[in-house]
């Protein structure tokens, strides 16, 4: 069950660029970095934790770019 939940989170993070609500994506990425990565390292495999961490960081970059572009358009 844990593996499935983290796989869903990874999927969501990798598709963050397609989501409209950047605030929700930022929250999801921060939650992943604070909680999910540690769970993966502890109970599953460090490689899964590392992959989740990279996906969360990339999602945050995408959100920051969207915010920057939105500010430029205003």
MODELLER restraints for C-alpha pairs under 7 A, 6 or more apart:
rsr = mdl.restraints
at = mdl.atoms
rsr.add(forms.Gaussian(group=physical.xy_distance, feature=features.Distance(at['CA:10:A'], at['CA:52:A']), mean=5.96, stdev=0.5))
rsr.add(forms.Gaussian(group=physical.xy_distance, feature=features.Distance(at['CA:10:A'], at['CA:55:A']), mean=6.72, stdev=0.5))
rsr.add(forms.Gaussian(group=physical.xy_distance, feature=features.Distance(at['CA:13:A'], at['CA:55:A']), mean=5.78, stdev=0.5))
rsr.add(forms.Gaussian(group=physical.xy_distance, feature=features.Distance(at['CA:13:A'], at['CA:56:A']), mean=6.05, stdev=0.5))
rsr.add(forms.Gaussian(group=physical.xy_distance, feature=features.Distance(at['CA:13:A'], at['CA:59:A']), mean=5.87, stdev=0.5))
rsr.add(forms.Gaussian(group=physical.xy_distance, feature=features.Distance(at['CA:14:A'], at['CA:55:A']), mean=5.98, stdev=0.5))
rsr.add(forms.Gaussian(group=physical.xy_distance, feature=features.Distance(at['CA:14:A'], at['CA:59:A']), mean=6.98, stdev=0.5))
rsr.add(forms.Gaussian(group=physical.xy_distance, feature=features.Distance(at['CA:16:A'], at['CA:25:A']), mean=6.45, stdev=0.5))
rsr.add(forms.Gaussian(group=physical.xy_distance, feature=features.Distance(at['CA:16:A'], at['CA:59:A']), mean=5.73, stdev=0.5))
rsr.add(forms.Gaussian(group=physical.xy_distance, feature=features.Distance(at['CA:17:A'], at['CA:62:A']), mean=6.18, stdev=0.5))
rsr.add(forms.Gaussian(group=physical.xy_distance, feature=features.Distance(at['CA:22:A'], at['CA:63:A']), mean=5.67, stdev=0.5))
rsr.add(forms.Gaussian(group=physical.xy_distance, feature=features.Distance(at['CA:26:A'], at['CA:60:A']), mean=5.95, stdev=0.5))
rsr.add(forms.Gaussian(group=physical.xy_distance, feature=features.Distance(at['CA:26:A'], at['CA:63:A']), mean=6.91, stdev=0.5))
rsr.add(forms.Gaussian(group=physical.xy_distance, feature=features.Distance(at['CA:29:A'], at['CA:56:A']), mean=4.63, stdev=0.5))
rsr.add(forms.Gaussian(group=physical.xy_distance, feature=features.Distance(at['CA:29:A'], at['CA:59:A']), mean=6.63, stdev=0.5))
rsr.add(forms.Gaussian(group=physical.xy_distance, feature=features.Distance(at['CA:29:A'], at['CA:60:A']), mean=6.59, stdev=0.5))
rsr.add(forms.Gaussian(group=physical.xy_distance, feature=features.Distance(at['CA:32:A'], at['CA:56:A']), mean=6.55, stdev=0.5))
rsr.add(forms.Gaussian(group=physical.xy_distance, feature=features.Distance(at['CA:33:A'], at['CA:53:A']), mean=6.02, stdev=0.5))
rsr.add(forms.Gaussian(group=physical.xy_distance, feature=features.Distance(at['CA:33:A'], at['CA:56:A']), mean=6.66, stdev=0.5))
rsr.add(forms.Gaussian(group=physical.xy_distance, feature=features.Distance(at['CA:37:A'], at['CA:49:A']), mean=4.61, stdev=0.5))
rsr.add(forms.Gaussian(group=physical.xy_distance, feature=features.Distance(at['CA:37:A'], at['CA:52:A']), mean=6.14, stdev=0.5))
rsr.add(forms.Gaussian(group=physical.xy_distance, feature=features.Distance(at['CA:37:A'], at['CA:53:A']), mean=6.19, stdev=0.5))
rsr.add(forms.Gaussian(group=physical.xy_distance, feature=features.Distance(at['CA:38:A'], at['CA:49:A']), mean=6.86, stdev=0.5))
rsr.add(forms.Gaussian(group=physical.xy_distance, feature=features.Distance(at['CA:40:A'], at['CA:46:A']), mean=6.55, stdev=0.5))
rsr.add(forms.Gaussian(group=physical.xy_distance, feature=features.Distance(at['CA:40:A'], at['CA:48:A']), mean=6.03, stdev=0.5))
rsr.add(forms.Gaussian(group=physical.xy_distance, feature=features.Distance(at['CA:40:A'], at['CA:49:A']), mean=4.81, stdev=0.5))
rsr.add(forms.Gaussian(group=physical.xy_distance, feature=features.Distance(at['CA:41:A'], at['CA:49:A']), mean=5.22, stdev=0.5))
